[in-house]
Amino acid sequence: QVQLVESGGGLVQPGGSLRLSCAASGSGFSMKEMGWYRQAPGKQREVVARITTSGSTNYADFVKGRFTISRDNAKNTMYLQMNNLDTEDTAVYYCNAPIGIGVHFVWGQGTQVTVSS
């Protein structure tokens, strides 16, 4: 079973940048489409971006042009470069492998991103 560990979150001012990492232990990461998700207080978890095994990407409209998802299969790691952050981006960010309306793996602890002046 793959275990996921997210890191890289923190407190940043509006307009700032952060780079999140998702480290996967165990086998199977390189064979799965992966995605970044986020959950803001009082809201449901939502998909932020997805990346296929070959590197094709898809973004939610609210992050297009600001966030970039990437992966390094040799390192079993996925990244999310977040630029021009807004207060609306404040949330706990998670990674997982989407399948249908669900996910493959047990959720990790996530990493908190707080955008505030």
N, C-alpha and C positions, 0 to 999 in steps of 0.2 A: 504494500500500500504506500502510495506517495504521501509524504508529509510536506506541507507548504509553510514557509516562514517569510512573512513580509517585513520589510524594513525600509528606512529612509524617510519616514514621515517627520513632521515637526511643525513648528510655528513659523509662519512666513507672512510678510506684509503683502497686501494686494499688489499685483503686478510682479511678484517674485516668482522664483522657480524652485522646484524640488525634483529629485530623481528617486523614484521608488524601485525597490528590488524585490523579487520573489524567488526564493531559493527552494528548489524541490529536491527532496531526498528520495531514494528508492528509484526503481525503474519505471519507465512509462511516460516521463515528461516529454521527451522528444517526439513521441508518437501521438501526442494529443494537441488539438487546438487548445489554446489557452486564452484566458481573459482577465482583465482587471474589472473589479466591481467596487462600488462604494455604497455606504449607508450613512446617511445624515441622521441626526437626532429626530425621532418621530416620523421618519420616512422609511419606505421599503428599500431593500438593497436593489441597486440598479447596475446594469452593465455600462461600463465606461468605454472599453475598447477590447477588441479581440484580435488574435493573430493565429494564423494557421501554421501547420508544421513547416510549410514552405515559405512562410514569411508574409503572406498576404494579410492585409490589415483592414479593420473596420472600426469606425468610431461612432460614438453617440453624437448627435448633432451639437450637444452643449459643450463638447470638448474639441470639435474639429478645428484644426488650425492652431490649437494650443498644446495639445498633448500628443506624444509619440510613443507608441508601444513597440517594443523590440524583444528579441529573445536570443539567447546564446545556448543552443542545444548541447554544445560540448561542456558547458558549465552548469547545465540544468538550471538555468536562471532566466528570468524574464524581467523586463524593465518597463517603467513608465516615466518618461520625461515630461514634466508638467511645467509649462511656461505661462506667463501672464495669468497667474492664479487670481481668482476672485473669491470673495467671501462665500459665494454659493458653492464653492468647491470644498468647503469644510465638511469633512466626513471621515469615517474609518474606511480605509481602502484595503480590499482583499484581492487575492488572486485565486483562480481555480480553473478547471477545464470544463467548459460548457458542453452539455449534451442535451439536446432538446430544450426543455424549459428548466432542466436541472443542472447539476454539476457532478463531475466524476468523483471528486475527492472530498474528504472531510475538510471543513473550513479551518483555516489557521486563525491566529489571534488578530490579524489585521494590523495596520499601522495608521496611527492618527495623523491626519493632516488638518491643521487649523490655519485659516487665512484670516488675519485680523490686523488692523492698524493699532 
